[in-house]
Amino acid sequence: MGDDASNHAHPARSRGGLQRGIYVLPSLFTVGTLVCGYIAILSTLQAIAFVDNTYSMTSFDAAARAIGWAILFDGLDGRIARMTNASSNFGREFDSLADVITFGLAPAFLAFAWGVRSVAAGALSDQLVRLGWIVTFAYVICGAARLARFNIDKGATSDRRYFIGLPIPGAAGVIASVVHFYQFPITEVIYGVMWLVTVAALAFLMVSRVRYFSFKTLDLRRRRPYVTIILIGSIVFGIWAFSRPVLLTMAVVYMFSGPLGRLAGRLPPQPPAPKREDSHGPEAHPA
């Protein structure tokens, strides 16, 4: 659900308000998303509480993995709701509240604890911590605004192929994949500044008007070339065997796909090559 679209309210049901009961199956996946966000916050707290670097790295990585699992659950509940026609106003609101916690608050907390709090003490690092408060809070606000705008615009958006703005699970995926890849927390000011610039860019992209591919039109029930199953199998195996570089690459590529696509759309088409004329007339064609 979330930005992957989820429980659209049926017109006949929306007039009656909250119905007696809910659609259990998609809501269970939303609960799974919420549980993963809770685990991510607890794991981040454990990383802060223990001084031992090995245990701290393990806890940060556990938080990042929990956010990764949450992204999977979030994608499944929307598809299940659409496939089973199990959509409701309750599911939409429940999903948005879960996303604010799991993809807004938990990644912001992880980003601050992993990339700012561990920086060596000093006057410059104290300023970095204050800046970290502002940037990570801005991430939470932009994420909540992104979800609110998505819930309002989903009925008016005609092109289901694209999201307007970076989806909040995609932004959380960038933070989680970076932490999962490096694991050891940032301890130098320069890298802390670069990290906060990245988090601020994610916050901006969430509330921007940049389009991102939504994957909603990807219907796996239809006939596809056999190459498709090879590609999907290769991605799954890559995540299982080399999760750190593969997940980081996927998250970063998706993050930059929107701005690069917009830039490419504004570039003028390449003019045709000028025709060469010889002394005999218009164009000399090769034999």
Residue pairs with C-beta under 8 A, 6 or more apart in sequence:
1 7
1 26
1 29
1 30
1 33
1 74
1 77
1 78
1 81
1 91
1 92
1 95
1 99
2 33
2 74
2 78
2 95
2 96
2 98
2 99
2 103
2 147
2 150
2 167
2 168
2 169
3 99
3 146
3 147
3 150
3 163
3 167
3 168
3 169
3 170
3 214
4 74
4 75
4 78
4 79
4 167
4 169
4 214
4 215
4 216
5 78
5 82
5 154
5 160
5 214
5 216
6 26
6 77
6 78
6 81
6 82
6 87
6 91
6 92
6 95
7 23
7 26
7 78
7 81
7 86
7 87
7 88
7 89
7 90
7 91
7 92
7 94
7 95
8 87
8 92
8 154
8 155
9 87
9 88
9 89
9 92
10 87
10 88
13 19
13 88
13 89
14 89
17 89
18 89
18 90
19 88
19 90
22 88
22 90
22 91
23 81
23 84
23 86
23 87
23 88
23 91
25 80
25 84
25 86
26 77
26 78
26 80
26 81
26 84
26 86
26 91
27 77
27 90
27 91
27 94
28 77
29 73
29 74
29 76
29 77
29 80
30 73
30 74
30 77
30 91
30 94
30 95
30 98
31 98
32 69
32 70
32 73
32 77
33 70
33 73
33 74
33 77
33 95
33 98
33 99
33 102
34 98
34 101
34 102
36 66
36 67
36 69
36 70
36 73
36 102
37 66
37 67
37 70
37 98
37 101
37 102
37 103
37 105
37 106
38 101
39 62
39 63
39 66
40 62
40 63
40 64
40 66
40 67
40 70
40 102
40 106
40 107
40 109
40 110
41 63
41 105
41 106
41 109
43 59
43 60
43 62
43 63
43 66
44 59
44 60
44 63
44 106
44 109
44 110
44 113
44 114
46 55
46 59
46 62
47 55
47 56
47 57
47 59
47 60
47 63
47 113
47 114
47 185
48 56
48 113
48 117
50 56
50 59
53 184
56 185
57 183
57 184
57 185
60 110
60 113
60 114
60 179
60 183
60 185
61 179
61 180
61 183
63 106
63 110
63 176
63 179
64 110
64 175
64 176
64 177
64 179
64 180
65 176
65 180
66 106
67 102
67 103
67 106
67 107
67 110
67 172
67 173
67 175
67 176
68 173
68 176
68 177
68 180
68 247
70 102
70 103
70 169
70 172
71 103
71 169
71 172
71 173
71 176
74 95
74 99
74 102
74 103
74 169
75 169
77 95
78 95
80 86
81 87
81 91
92 151
96 147
96 148
96 151
99 143
99 147
99 168
99 169
100 140
100 143
100 144
100 147
102 172
103 143
103 168
103 169
103 171
103 172
104 139
104 140
104 143
104 144
104 147
104 168
104 172
105 140
106 172
107 139
107 171
107 172
107 175
107 176
108 136
108 137
108 139
108 140
108 143
108 199
109 136
110 175
110 176
110 179
111 136
111 139
111 175
111 195
111 199
112 132
112 133
112 136
113 185
114 179
114 185
114 186
115 132
115 185
115 186
115 191
115 192
115 195
115 196
115 199
116 128
116 129
116 132
116 136
116 186
116 192
116 195
116 196
117 129
117 132
117 185
118 185
118 186
118 187
119 125
119 128
119 129
119 186
119 187
119 188
119 189
119 192
120 187
120 188
120 189
122 189
124 189
125 189
125 192
128 189
128 192
128 193
128 196
131 196
132 192
132 196
135 196
135 199
135 200
135 203
136 199
138 200
138 203
139 171
139 199
139 200
139 202
139 203
141 203
142 203
142 204
142 206
142 207
143 168
143 171
143 203
143 206
145 206
145 207
146 165
146 166
146 167
146 168
146 206
146 207
147 168
149 164
149 165
149 207
150 163
150 164
150 165
150 167
153 164
157 164
160 214
160 216
160 217
161 213
161 214
161 216
161 217
162 211
162 212
162 213
162 214
163 211
163 212
163 213
163 214
164 209
164 210
164 211
165 205
165 206
165 207
165 208
165 209
165 210
165 212
166 202
166 205
166 206
166 208
166 210
166 212
166 255
166 258
167 206
167 212
167 214
168 206
170 212
170 251
170 254
170 255
171 202
171 203
171 205
171 206
171 255
173 247
173 250
173 251
173 254
174 198
174 202
174 251
174 252
174 255
175 199
175 202
176 247
176 251
177 247
177 248
177 250
177 251
177 252
178 195
178 198
178 248
178 251
180 243
180 244
180 247
180 248
181 244
181 245
181 247
181 248
186 192
186 195
202 255
205 255
205 258
205 259
208 258
210 258
210 259
210 261
210 262
211 258
211 261
211 262
212 254
212 257
212 258
213 257
235 246
238 246
239 246
239 247
275 282
275 283
276 283
276 284
277 283
277 284
278 284
